[in-house]
Amino acid sequence: SSGINAEYGHNVRDLDFNPNRQYYLSTCGDDCLTKFWDCRKCTEPLMTVNDHSHWVWKVRYNLRDQLLLTAGSDGKVVLLNIPSLASESLAPEEEDTEKEVKEPLKEGVLEEYDKHEDSVYSVAWSPVDPWLFASLSHDGRLVLNRVSKDIKFNIIL
């Protein structure tokens, strides 16, 4: 048994396991950070992303595990792109030199959604549409959003 809390340094508010990589999980908490871990070695995170200006309450992987959502008490929902820890390599295929090579999406924060006026305590991906997600804030406001077409097509094409 090993613990992340001692290594985290602050309260952990939420965690989510990568749906496609057995030992990978992400955590978020009071330090405004989202951290990515390999459960086999919890001594230090694989990556840390500073994606909020206040506590991060939720983190959720998409089935396309390079995408994650975080929700915080700063009123924001953040869409993260973490291809370096994803199950699929996003590098262009070497054998297809005729095909135009697209610019890969940057690693880290892709978009911020600020449709809430209060702390966002919950966020969830749709189980049937991988590009649709919902967020819920302290004041009871439910917001539905979609990943932008530019991001979607960059990932799937």
C-alpha positions in Angstrom: 0.0 0.0 0.0 1.3 3.5 -0.9 -0.3 6.9 -0.4 -0.4 9.9 -2.6 -1.6 12.3 0.1 1.8 12.6 1.8 3.4 13.4 -1.5 0.6 15.7 -2.6 1.2 18.3 0.2 -2.4 19.6 0.1 -5.9 18.1 0.4 -6.8 15.9 -2.5 -10.3 16.7 -3.6 -10.9 14.2 -6.4 -9.2 11.5 -8.5 -10.0 9.6 -11.7 -8.3 6.6 -13.2 -7.3 6.7 -16.8 -9.8 4.4 -18.6 -7.2 3.1 -21.0 -4.0 2.9 -19.0 -4.2 0.5 -16.1 -1.9 2.2 -13.6 -2.4 5.9 -14.4 -4.6 8.3 -12.4 -5.0 12.0 -12.0 -5.7 13.9 -8.8 -6.7 17.5 -8.0 -6.9 19.5 -4.9 -6.4 22.6 -2.8 -3.1 23.6 -4.4 -4.9 24.6 -7.7 -3.1 21.8 -9.5 -4.0 18.7 -11.4 -1.4 15.9 -11.0 -0.8 12.7 -13.0 0.4 9.6 -11.3 1.6 6.1 -12.0 0.2 4.0 -9.2 3.3 1.7 -9.2 5.4 4.6 -8.2 3.6 7.3 -6.2 6.7 9.1 -4.9 6.3 12.0 -7.4 3.8 12.9 -10.1 4.5 12.1 -13.7 3.2 15.6 -14.6 1.7 18.6 -12.9 -0.6 21.2 -14.6 -1.5 24.5 -13.0 -4.9 24.9 -14.5 -6.9 26.9 -11.9 -6.5 29.9 -9.7 -8.3 28.3 -6.7 -9.1 24.8 -5.5 -9.7 22.1 -8.1 -12.8 20.0 -7.1 -13.1 17.5 -10.0 -11.0 15.8 -12.6 -12.5 13.5 -15.2 -10.8 11.5 -18.1 -12.5 11.3 -21.5 -12.6 7.9 -23.1 -10.0 9.5 -25.4 -7.6 9.6 -22.5 -5.6 12.5 -23.8 -8.5 14.8 -22.9 -9.5 15.6 -19.3 -11.8 18.1 -17.6 -11.2 19.8 -14.4 -13.6 22.0 -12.4 -12.7 24.5 -9.7 -13.9 26.9 -7.2 -12.6 29.7 -9.4 -15.8 29.2 -11.5 -13.9 27.6 -14.4 -14.1 24.3 -16.3 -10.8 23.5 -18.0 -10.2 21.2 -20.9 -6.7 19.6 -20.7 -4.8 17.8 -23.4 -2.2 15.4 -22.1 -1.0 13.3 -25.1 2.3 12.4 -23.6 0.5 10.2 -21.0 -2.3 8.9 -23.3 -2.7 5.3 -24.4 -2.4 6.2 -28.1 0.6 7.8 -29.7 -0.4 10.9 -31.5 2.8 11.1 -33.7 2.2 11.2 -37.4 2.6 7.9 -39.1 5.9 7.7 -40.8 4.9 5.5 -43.7 2.3 8.0 -45.0 4.6 10.8 -46.2 2.1 12.0 -48.9 -0.3 13.1 -46.2 -0.2 16.6 -44.9 1.2 16.7 -41.4 -1.1 18.7 -39.1 0.2 20.8 -36.2 -0.4 18.7 -33.0 -2.4 20.2 -30.2 -0.4 21.8 -27.4 0.0 19.8 -24.2 -1.8 21.4 -21.2 -4.8 23.7 -21.1 -6.7 23.7 -24.4 -9.8 25.7 -23.4 -11.4 27.3 -20.4 -15.1 27.5 -20.0 -16.3 30.3 -17.7 -20.1 30.1 -18.0 -20.5 29.7 -14.2 -20.7 32.5 -11.7 -19.9 30.4 -8.7 -17.6 27.4 -7.7 -17.9 24.5 -10.1 -18.1 21.3 -8.0 -18.9 18.7 -10.6 -18.1 17.9 -14.2 -18.9 14.8 -16.3 -18.4 13.5 -19.9 -21.4 12.1 -21.7 -21.1 8.3 -21.8 -22.5 8.2 -25.4 -21.0 11.4 -27.0 -17.2 11.8 -26.2 -17.3 15.5 -27.2 -20.2 16.5 -24.9 -19.8 17.3 -21.2 -21.8 18.9 -18.4 -20.7 21.0 -15.4 -22.6 21.9 -12.2 -21.9 24.9 -10.0 -22.6 25.6 -6.3 -25.6 27.8 -7.3 -27.2 24.9 -9.1 -26.5 26.1 -12.6 -26.0 23.2 -15.0 -24.1 24.0 -18.2 -23.7 21.7 -21.2 -20.7 22.2 -23.5 -19.0 20.6 -26.5 -15.4 20.3 -27.3 -14.8 22.6 -30.2 -14.8 21.3 -33.8 -11.2 22.4 -34.3 -10.0 20.4 -31.4 -12.2 17.4 -32.2 -11.0 17.2 -35.9 -7.4 17.7 -34.9 -7.7 14.6 -32.7 -9.7 12.3 -34.9 -8.2 13.2 -38.3 
